[in-house]
Amino acid sequence: MLFYVIGGIVAAAIIAGIIFTIRRNNAIKKDGIEADAVVSRIKETENRQEDGSVDFSYTYYVKYQTKDGQTVEAKLGDGTRGLCEGDKIRIKYLPDKPKYVITAK
């Protein structure tokens, strides 16, 4: 019984996180400010599978300057792939939450 309760709590937390991310990214798409950014670093995470195979996931960080001149390093939050450190890209951010960025499209 406790297993089901804990499983339900975990599932609810995951769903809430997904909804939060979707809403945040939609707000950035709609109201975000565009800026030039540079990929400042890439975090590689090794994921071991049950069958013994290994795959990797990547988290991209960009550095950019806000409209008011503040330099910010932020995690790129939209699943972008294939970037290299030093690449220049165009991003969008919310002025009141400059740590949340997505690529401008």
C-alpha positions in Angstrom: 0.0 0.0 0.0 2.8 2.4 1.0 4.5 1.6 -2.3 1.4 2.9 -4.3 1.2 6.1 -2.2 4.9 6.9 -2.8 4.5 6.0 -6.5 1.6 8.4 -6.7 3.4 11.2 -5.1 6.4 10.7 -7.3 4.2 10.6 -10.4 2.4 13.8 -9.4 5.8 15.5 -8.8 7.0 14.5 -12.3 3.8 15.7 -13.9 3.9 19.0 -12.0 7.5 19.5 -13.2 6.6 18.8 -16.8 3.6 21.2 -16.7 5.8 23.9 -15.1 8.5 23.5 -17.8 5.9 23.7 -20.6 4.3 26.8 -19.1 7.6 28.5 -18.5 8.9 27.8 -22.1 5.6 29.0 -23.6 5.9 32.2 -21.6 9.4 32.7 -22.9 8.3 32.1 -26.5 5.5 34.6 -26.1 7.1 37.3 -24.0 10.8 36.6 -24.0 13.5 39.1 -25.1 16.0 37.9 -27.7 19.7 38.1 -27.1 22.9 36.8 -28.6 24.6 34.1 -26.5 27.6 31.8 -26.5 27.6 28.2 -25.5 29.8 28.5 -22.3 30.0 24.9 -21.3 28.5 21.5 -21.9 27.8 19.0 -19.1 27.9 15.3 -20.2 26.1 12.8 -18.2 26.7 9.0 -18.6 23.6 6.9 -18.4 24.1 3.1 -17.8 21.3 0.9 -19.1 20.1 -2.3 -17.5 21.6 -4.3 -20.4 25.0 -2.8 -19.7 25.1 -0.3 -22.6 25.9 3.3 -22.0 24.5 6.4 -23.6 25.1 10.0 -22.9 23.0 13.1 -22.3 24.1 16.7 -22.6 23.1 19.8 -20.8 24.1 23.0 -22.5 24.9 26.3 -20.8 25.0 29.7 -22.4 26.4 33.0 -21.4 24.7 36.2 -22.5 24.0 39.8 -21.6 20.6 41.0 -20.6 19.0 44.2 -21.9 20.1 46.0 -18.7 23.8 44.8 -19.1 23.8 41.9 -16.6 25.9 38.9 -17.7 24.1 35.7 -17.1 25.1 32.0 -17.4 22.0 29.9 -17.8 21.0 26.3 -18.7 19.5 26.1 -22.1 16.0 24.7 -21.4 14.6 23.4 -24.6 16.4 20.1 -25.5 18.6 21.7 -28.1 21.3 19.3 -29.4 24.5 19.3 -31.4 26.1 22.5 -30.1 29.7 22.9 -29.3 31.4 25.1 -26.7 31.9 28.5 -28.2 29.0 28.3 -30.6 27.1 31.5 -31.0 23.3 31.2 -30.9 20.2 33.4 -30.4 18.2 32.9 -27.3 15.1 34.2 -25.6 14.8 35.0 -21.9 12.3 36.6 -19.5 13.7 39.8 -17.9 12.4 38.8 -14.4 13.8 35.3 -14.7 17.0 35.5 -16.8 18.3 32.1 -15.7 15.5 30.5 -17.9 16.4 30.6 -21.6 15.4 28.8 -24.8 16.7 29.1 -28.3 15.1 31.8 -30.4 13.4 30.3 -33.4 
